[in-house]
Amino acid sequence: MKIRIAYILIFLAALSACKKDDIESFPHILKFSGISKKGDVRVYINAGAELKDKVAIRKYLANWKTLDDDNKPYNSNVITFTNKDSITFGKFDLKYSVQRKKDQYLFYSEYPLFIGFENIVDPYVLYTSEIVHVDQTSGYPSRRKDVRVAYGNNSNLKLSILQYKIVRSNGNSYSMAMGYVFNEFSTSNLNSLKQGDTLAVQEYTINYRK
């Protein structure tokens, strides 16, 4: 009898989980419910060595403003499922296709976008799409689809975001870029960092609920 009751409880729990994951009508809107940090900020230098000197890290991050509920990414208040295979972010009309594997969602913009400052952080993000090369004589940069990643279900999603600051200095030139991408950090290309390069990364999740 106890075994039968246990099976019934497991069945009811599974049924409840399925209902939470069902989308009954469209548009299906998930609202911003907060930002959470994933670990601590990490700083990398020449050949991908991780910087551990806390004084040096604080100095490097002097003008770094972390993301939080009051300083959240632009246009991140809602995610809208226009149908089961398509979503939009915030008030933007640009649609993203939905590819789901269990609790992971990959979102691809419906058409390629011009690659801007994000290009500098490309080697250090986990998910990208194929670059669409443009005739160099056109004066336009290359393009590719924007890729974003989230985890959860259709009622509760955690969208990944990677904040970065990267400085490149070789004595003759200096460049610095800061920003964020809706992606995850990849360590596979850290050895491409050269003498004078410094990369800081902080990962977050943006939480959305029905």
Contacts in CASP RR format, 6 or more apart in sequence:
PFRMAT RR
TARGET T0000
AUTHOR 0000-0000-0000
METHOD contacts of the structure
MODEL  1
MKIRIAYILIFLAALSACKKDDIESFPHILKFSGISKKGDVRVYINAGAE
LKDKVAIRKYLANWKTLDDDNKPYNSNVITFTNKDSITFGKFDLKYSVQR
KKDQYLFYSEYPLFIGFENIVDPYVLYTSEIVHVDQTSGYPSRRKDVRVA
YGNNSNLKLSILQYKIVRSNGNSYSMAMGYVFNEFSTSNLNSLKQGDTLA
VQEYTINYRK
17 153 0 8 1.000
20 153 0 8 1.000
20 154 0 8 1.000
20 155 0 8 1.000
20 156 0 8 1.000
21 153 0 8 1.000
21 154 0 8 1.000
21 155 0 8 1.000
22 154 0 8 1.000
23 81 0 8 1.000
23 84 0 8 1.000
23 154 0 8 1.000
26 81 0 8 1.000
26 82 0 8 1.000
26 83 0 8 1.000
26 84 0 8 1.000
27 80 0 8 1.000
27 81 0 8 1.000
27 82 0 8 1.000
28 80 0 8 1.000
28 81 0 8 1.000
28 154 0 8 1.000
28 210 0 8 1.000
29 78 0 8 1.000
29 79 0 8 1.000
29 80 0 8 1.000
29 81 0 8 1.000
29 210 0 8 1.000
30 78 0 8 1.000
30 79 0 8 1.000
30 80 0 8 1.000
30 81 0 8 1.000
30 155 0 8 1.000
30 156 0 8 1.000
30 157 0 8 1.000
30 208 0 8 1.000
30 209 0 8 1.000
30 210 0 8 1.000
31 77 0 8 1.000
31 78 0 8 1.000
31 208 0 8 1.000
31 209 0 8 1.000
31 210 0 8 1.000
32 72 0 8 1.000
32 76 0 8 1.000
32 77 0 8 1.000
32 78 0 8 1.000
32 206 0 8 1.000
32 207 0 8 1.000
32 208 0 8 1.000
33 207 0 8 1.000
33 208 0 8 1.000
33 209 0 8 1.000
34 69 0 8 1.000
34 72 0 8 1.000
34 206 0 8 1.000
34 207 0 8 1.000
35 67 0 8 1.000
35 68 0 8 1.000
35 69 0 8 1.000
35 72 0 8 1.000
35 204 0 8 1.000
35 205 0 8 1.000
35 206 0 8 1.000
35 207 0 8 1.000
36 158 0 8 1.000
36 204 0 8 1.000
36 205 0 8 1.000
36 207 0 8 1.000
37 66 0 8 1.000
37 202 0 8 1.000
37 203 0 8 1.000
37 204 0 8 1.000
38 203 0 8 1.000
38 204 0 8 1.000
38 205 0 8 1.000
39 202 0 8 1.000
39 203 0 8 1.000
40 202 0 8 1.000
41 57 0 8 1.000
41 61 0 8 1.000
41 64 0 8 1.000
41 66 0 8 1.000
41 200 0 8 1.000
41 201 0 8 1.000
41 202 0 8 1.000
42 50 0 8 1.000
42 200 0 8 1.000
42 201 0 8 1.000
42 202 0 8 1.000
43 50 0 8 1.000
43 51 0 8 1.000
43 56 0 8 1.000
43 57 0 8 1.000
43 60 0 8 1.000
43 61 0 8 1.000
43 198 0 8 1.000
43 199 0 8 1.000
43 200 0 8 1.000
44 50 0 8 1.000
44 51 0 8 1.000
44 190 0 8 1.000
44 193 0 8 1.000
44 198 0 8 1.000
44 199 0 8 1.000
44 200 0 8 1.000
44 201 0 8 1.000
45 51 0 8 1.000
45 193 0 8 1.000
45 196 0 8 1.000
45 197 0 8 1.000
45 198 0 8 1.000
45 199 0 8 1.000
46 193 0 8 1.000
46 194 0 8 1.000
46 195 0 8 1.000
46 196 0 8 1.000
46 197 0 8 1.000
47 190 0 8 1.000
47 191 0 8 1.000
47 193 0 8 1.000
47 194 0 8 1.000
48 190 0 8 1.000
48 191 0 8 1.000
48 193 0 8 1.000
51 57 0 8 1.000
51 60 0 8 1.000
51 198 0 8 1.000
57 200 0 8 1.000
60 165 0 8 1.000
60 167 0 8 1.000
60 198 0 8 1.000
60 200 0 8 1.000
61 165 0 8 1.000
61 200 0 8 1.000
63 178 0 8 1.000
64 165 0 8 1.000
64 178 0 8 1.000
64 200 0 8 1.000
65 71 0 8 1.000
66 163 0 8 1.000
66 202 0 8 1.000
67 73 0 8 1.000
67 161 0 8 1.000
67 163 0 8 1.000
67 180 0 8 1.000
67 202 0 8 1.000
67 204 0 8 1.000
72 206 0 8 1.000
73 161 0 8 1.000
73 180 0 8 1.000
73 182 0 8 1.000
73 206 0 8 1.000
75 89 0 8 1.000
75 90 0 8 1.000
75 91 0 8 1.000
75 92 0 8 1.000
76 89 0 8 1.000
76 90 0 8 1.000
76 159 0 8 1.000
76 206 0 8 1.000
77 90 0 8 1.000
78 89 0 8 1.000
78 90 0 8 1.000
78 208 0 8 1.000
79 87 0 8 1.000
79 88 0 8 1.000
79 89 0 8 1.000
79 90 0 8 1.000
79 157 0 8 1.000
79 159 0 8 1.000
79 208 0 8 1.000
80 87 0 8 1.000
80 88 0 8 1.000
80 89 0 8 1.000
80 90 0 8 1.000
81 87 0 8 1.000
81 98 0 8 1.000
81 154 0 8 1.000
82 88 0 8 1.000
82 95 0 8 1.000
84 98 0 8 1.000
85 97 0 8 1.000
85 98 0 8 1.000
86 95 0 8 1.000
86 96 0 8 1.000
86 97 0 8 1.000
86 98 0 8 1.000
86 110 0 8 1.000
87 95 0 8 1.000
87 96 0 8 1.000
87 98 0 8 1.000
87 107 0 8 1.000
88 94 0 8 1.000
88 95 0 8 1.000
88 96 0 8 1.000
89 96 0 8 1.000
89 148 0 8 1.000
94 109 0 8 1.000
94 110 0 8 1.000
95 109 0 8 1.000
95 110 0 8 1.000
96 107 0 8 1.000
96 108 0 8 1.000
96 109 0 8 1.000
96 110 0 8 1.000
96 146 0 8 1.000
96 148 0 8 1.000
97 107 0 8 1.000
97 108 0 8 1.000
97 110 0 8 1.000
98 105 0 8 1.000
98 106 0 8 1.000
98 107 0 8 1.000
99 105 0 8 1.000
99 106 0 8 1.000
99 107 0 8 1.000
99 108 0 8 1.000
100 106 0 8 1.000
103 151 0 8 1.000
103 152 0 8 1.000
103 153 0 8 1.000
104 149 0 8 1.000
104 150 0 8 1.000
104 151 0 8 1.000
104 152 0 8 1.000
105 149 0 8 1.000
105 150 0 8 1.000
105 151 0 8 1.000
105 152 0 8 1.000
105 157 0 8 1.000
106 127 0 8 1.000
106 147 0 8 1.000
106 148 0 8 1.000
106 149 0 8 1.000
107 147 0 8 1.000
107 148 0 8 1.000
107 149 0 8 1.000
107 150 0 8 1.000
108 129 0 8 1.000
108 145 0 8 1.000
108 146 0 8 1.000
108 147 0 8 1.000
109 145 0 8 1.000
109 146 0 8 1.000
109 147 0 8 1.000
110 145 0 8 1.000
111 145 0 8 1.000
112 129 0 8 1.000
112 132 0 8 1.000
112 143 0 8 1.000
112 144 0 8 1.000
112 145 0 8 1.000
113 143 0 8 1.000
113 144 0 8 1.000
113 145 0 8 1.000
113 146 0 8 1.000
114 140 0 8 1.000
114 141 0 8 1.000
114 142 0 8 1.000
114 143 0 8 1.000
115 122 0 8 1.000
115 131 0 8 1.000
115 141 0 8 1.000
115 142 0 8 1.000
115 143 0 8 1.000
115 144 0 8 1.000
116 141 0 8 1.000
117 177 0 8 1.000
117 179 0 8 1.000
118 181 0 8 1.000
119 141 0 8 1.000
120 166 0 8 1.000
120 175 0 8 1.000
120 177 0 8 1.000
121 162 0 8 1.000
121 164 0 8 1.000
121 166 0 8 1.000
121 177 0 8 1.000
121 181 0 8 1.000
122 128 0 8 1.000
123 186 0 8 1.000
123 189 0 8 1.000
123 192 0 8 1.000
124 164 0 8 1.000
124 185 0 8 1.000
124 186 0 8 1.000
124 187 0 8 1.000
124 189 0 8 1.000
124 190 0 8 1.000
124 199 0 8 1.000
124 201 0 8 1.000
125 162 0 8 1.000
125 181 0 8 1.000
125 183 0 8 1.000
125 184 0 8 1.000
125 185 0 8 1.000
125 186 0 8 1.000
126 149 0 8 1.000
126 183 0 8 1.000
126 184 0 8 1.000
126 185 0 8 1.000
126 186 0 8 1.000
127 147 0 8 1.000
127 148 0 8 1.000
127 149 0 8 1.000
127 183 0 8 1.000
127 184 0 8 1.000
128 144 0 8 1.000
128 147 0 8 1.000
129 144 0 8 1.000
129 145 0 8 1.000
129 146 0 8 1.000
129 147 0 8 1.000
130 144 0 8 1.000
130 145 0 8 1.000
131 142 0 8 1.000
131 143 0 8 1.000
131 144 0 8 1.000
132 142 0 8 1.000
132 143 0 8 1.000
132 144 0 8 1.000
133 142 0 8 1.000
134 140 0 8 1.000
134 141 0 8 1.000
134 142 0 8 1.000
134 143 0 8 1.000
146 182 0 8 1.000
147 183 0 8 1.000
148 159 0 8 1.000
148 160 0 8 1.000
148 182 0 8 1.000
148 183 0 8 1.000
149 159 0 8 1.000
149 160 0 8 1.000
149 182 0 8 1.000
149 183 0 8 1.000
149 184 0 8 1.000
150 157 0 8 1.000
150 158 0 8 1.000
150 159 0 8 1.000
150 160 0 8 1.000
151 157 0 8 1.000
151 158 0 8 1.000
151 160 0 8 1.000
151 205 0 8 1.000
152 158 0 8 1.000
154 210 0 8 1.000
155 209 0 8 1.000
155 210 0 8 1.000
156 207 0 8 1.000
156 208 0 8 1.000
156 209 0 8 1.000
156 210 0 8 1.000
157 207 0 8 1.000
157 208 0 8 1.000
158 205 0 8 1.000
158 206 0 8 1.000
158 207 0 8 1.000
158 208 0 8 1.000
159 182 0 8 1.000
159 205 0 8 1.000
159 206 0 8 1.000
159 207 0 8 1.000
159 208 0 8 1.000
160 182 0 8 1.000
160 183 0 8 1.000
160 184 0 8 1.000
160 203 0 8 1.000
160 204 0 8 1.000
160 205 0 8 1.000
161 180 0 8 1.000
161 181 0 8 1.000
161 182 0 8 1.000
161 183 0 8 1.000
161 203 0 8 1.000
161 204 0 8 1.000
161 205 0 8 1.000
161 206 0 8 1.000
162 180 0 8 1.000
162 181 0 8 1.000
162 182 0 8 1.000
162 183 0 8 1.000
162 184 0 8 1.000
162 185 0 8 1.000
162 201 0 8 1.000
162 202 0 8 1.000
162 203 0 8 1.000
162 204 0 8 1.000
163 179 0 8 1.000
163 180 0 8 1.000
163 201 0 8 1.000
163 202 0 8 1.000
163 203 0 8 1.000
163 204 0 8 1.000
164 177 0 8 1.000
164 178 0 8 1.000
164 179 0 8 1.000
164 180 0 8 1.000
164 181 0 8 1.000
164 199 0 8 1.000
164 200 0 8 1.000
164 201 0 8 1.000
164 202 0 8 1.000
165 176 0 8 1.000
165 177 0 8 1.000
165 178 0 8 1.000
165 179 0 8 1.000
165 198 0 8 1.000
165 199 0 8 1.000
165 200 0 8 1.000
166 176 0 8 1.000
166 177 0 8 1.000
166 178 0 8 1.000
166 197 0 8 1.000
166 198 0 8 1.000
166 199 0 8 1.000
166 200 0 8 1.000
167 174 0 8 1.000
167 175 0 8 1.000
167 176 0 8 1.000
167 196 0 8 1.000
167 197 0 8 1.000
167 198 0 8 1.000
168 174 0 8 1.000
168 175 0 8 1.000
168 176 0 8 1.000
168 194 0 8 1.000
168 196 0 8 1.000
168 197 0 8 1.000
169 175 0 8 1.000
169 196 0 8 1.000
169 197 0 8 1.000
170 194 0 8 1.000
170 195 0 8 1.000
170 196 0 8 1.000
184 203 0 8 1.000
185 201 0 8 1.000
185 203 0 8 1.000
190 199 0 8 1.000
193 199 0 8 1.000
END
